[in-house]
């Protein structure tokens, strides 16, 4: 799963924060990170726990307490991991989600994406549709706007610039 996570995270953050200077690049890394790492461990593990996302947020906040620009650049990574938990439905696997408070073992917990199989196709199609909408809203069909996005991570609607 790729398009579902990227699209839902970007749309959610754009709607909630409405910050034209938000860097979406680390958000995308954060939203893809839990599956990318836990797949190597054979199932849902630490990256799919609430403890990991909260710990990452705390580390970022403490490490950047005297460097606000760095904080603004790195917070999207933690926000992305939280978004992954939401849009993956990770909270439905309570043993993993609440680890270690619900027990020290992950057992044979599968990645949520592996449990949905057929529904993943529908979710990916929805993600593709949302990304097409995003490309149109932000004018990303224009090569210069795409380059700007890749360099800055910022997205602005075409209508905002008029």
C-alpha positions as CSV (number, residue, x, y, z in Angstrom):
1,X,0.0,0.0,0.0
2,X,1.4,3.3,-1.1
3,X,-1.1,5.6,-2.6
4,X,-3.7,5.2,0.2
5,X,-1.3,6.2,2.9
6,X,0.3,9.1,1.0
7,X,-3.0,10.6,-0.2
8,X,-4.9,10.3,3.1
9,X,-2.0,11.7,5.1
10,X,-1.5,14.7,2.8
11,X,-5.2,15.5,2.6
12,X,-5.6,15.2,6.3
13,X,-2.7,17.5,7.2
14,X,-3.6,20.0,4.5
15,X,-7.2,20.2,5.9
16,X,-6.2,20.3,9.6
17,X,-3.1,22.5,9.6
18,X,-3.8,24.7,6.5
19,X,-0.1,25.7,6.6
20,X,1.3,26.5,3.2
21,X,4.9,26.1,4.6
22,X,4.4,22.6,5.8
23,X,7.0,20.2,4.4
24,X,5.1,17.1,3.1
25,X,8.2,15.1,2.2
26,X,8.9,13.9,5.8
27,X,5.2,13.4,6.3
28,X,5.3,10.9,3.4
29,X,8.3,9.2,4.8
30,X,6.6,8.9,8.2
31,X,3.4,7.5,6.9
32,X,5.2,4.8,4.9
33,X,7.9,4.0,7.6
34,X,5.9,1.6,9.8
35,X,5.1,-0.9,7.1
36,X,8.5,-0.5,5.5
37,X,10.3,-1.4,8.7
38,X,7.9,-3.9,10.3
39,X,7.7,-6.0,7.1
40,X,11.3,-7.0,7.8
41,X,10.3,-8.3,11.2
42,X,7.5,-10.5,9.7
43,X,4.5,-8.7,11.0
44,X,3.2,-5.8,13.0
45,X,5.8,-4.9,15.6
46,X,7.1,-1.8,17.4
47,X,6.5,0.6,14.5
48,X,2.7,-0.2,14.7
49,X,2.6,0.7,18.4
50,X,1.3,4.0,19.9
51,X,4.4,3.9,22.1
52,X,6.7,4.3,19.0
53,X,4.8,7.3,17.6
54,X,4.6,9.0,21.0
55,X,8.2,8.3,21.7
56,X,9.3,9.7,18.3
57,X,7.2,12.8,19.0
58,X,8.8,13.3,22.4
59,X,12.3,12.8,21.1
60,X,11.7,15.4,18.3
61,X,10.2,17.9,20.8
62,X,13.1,17.5,23.3
63,X,15.9,17.4,20.7
64,X,14.7,20.5,19.0
65,X,13.6,22.6,22.0
66,X,16.2,25.2,21.1
67,X,15.9,25.0,17.4
68,X,12.4,25.9,16.2
69,X,13.2,25.7,12.5
70,X,14.5,22.2,12.9
71,X,11.4,21.2,14.9
72,X,9.2,22.5,12.2
73,X,11.1,20.5,9.6
74,X,11.1,17.2,11.6
75,X,7.7,17.2,13.2
76,X,6.1,15.9,10.0
77,X,7.9,12.6,10.4
78,X,6.2,12.0,13.8
79,X,2.9,13.2,12.4
80,X,3.3,10.7,9.5
81,X,3.7,7.8,11.9
82,X,0.5,8.8,13.7
83,X,-1.3,9.1,10.4
84,X,-0.1,5.6,9.5
85,X,-1.7,4.2,12.7
86,X,-5.0,5.9,11.9
87,X,-5.2,5.1,8.2
88,X,-3.9,1.5,8.6
89,X,-6.5,0.8,11.3
90,X,-3.6,-0.3,13.5
91,X,-5.6,0.5,16.6
92,X,-7.9,-2.5,15.9
93,X,-5.0,-4.8,16.8
94,X,-5.0,-3.9,20.5
95,X,-2.2,-6.2,21.5
96,X,0.2,-4.5,19.1
97,X,-1.2,-1.0,19.3
98,X,-0.9,-0.9,23.1
99,X,2.4,-2.8,23.4
100,X,4.0,-3.3,25.9
101,X,1.0,-2.3,28.1
102,X,-1.0,-5.3,26.9
103,X,1.8,-7.8,27.1
104,X,5.4,-8.1,26.1
105,X,4.9,-10.3,23.1
106,X,3.6,-9.4,19.6
107,X,2.8,-13.0,19.0
108,X,2.1,-13.7,15.3
109,X,0.5,-10.3,14.6
110,X,0.2,-9.6,10.9
111,X,0.6,-6.2,9.4
112,X,-2.9,-4.7,9.1
113,X,-2.3,-4.3,5.4
114,X,-1.8,-8.1,5.1
115,X,-5.1,-8.8,6.8
116,X,-7.2,-6.7,4.4
117,X,-6.1,-8.2,1.1
118,X,-9.0,-7.4,-1.3
119,X,-9.9,-4.1,0.5
120,X,-6.4,-2.9,-0.2
121,X,-7.2,-2.7,-3.9
122,X,-10.2,-0.4,-3.2
123,X,-8.1,1.7,-0.8
124,X,-5.3,2.1,-3.3
125,X,-7.8,3.2,-6.0
126,X,-9.2,5.8,-3.6
127,X,-5.6,6.9,-2.9
128,X,-4.9,7.3,-6.6
129,X,-8.1,9.3,-7.1
130,X,-7.2,11.6,-4.2
131,X,-3.7,12.1,-5.6
132,X,-5.1,13.0,-9.0
133,X,-7.2,15.6,-7.2
134,X,-4.1,16.8,-5.3
135,X,-2.1,17.1,-8.5
136,X,-4.9,19.2,-10.0
137,X,-5.4,21.4,-6.9
138,X,-1.7,22.1,-6.6
139,X,-0.9,22.4,-10.3
140,X,1.7,19.6,-10.0
141,X,1.2,18.7,-13.7
142,X,3.5,21.7,-14.2
143,X,7.1,20.6,-14.2
144,X,8.3,23.7,-12.3
145,X,5.7,23.2,-9.6
146,X,6.7,19.6,-9.2
147,X,10.4,20.6,-8.9
148,X,9.5,23.2,-6.3
149,X,7.5,20.6,-4.3
150,X,10.5,18.2,-4.4
151,X,12.9,20.9,-3.3
152,X,10.8,22.5,-0.6
153,X,8.1,19.9,0.3
154,X,5.5,22.7,0.2
155,X,2.1,22.4,-1.5
156,X,-0.1,25.3,-2.4
157,X,-3.3,25.3,-4.3
158,X,-3.3,27.0,-7.7
159,X,-6.3,29.1,-6.5
160,X,-4.3,30.4,-3.5
161,X,-1.7,32.0,-5.9
162,X,-4.3,34.0,-7.9
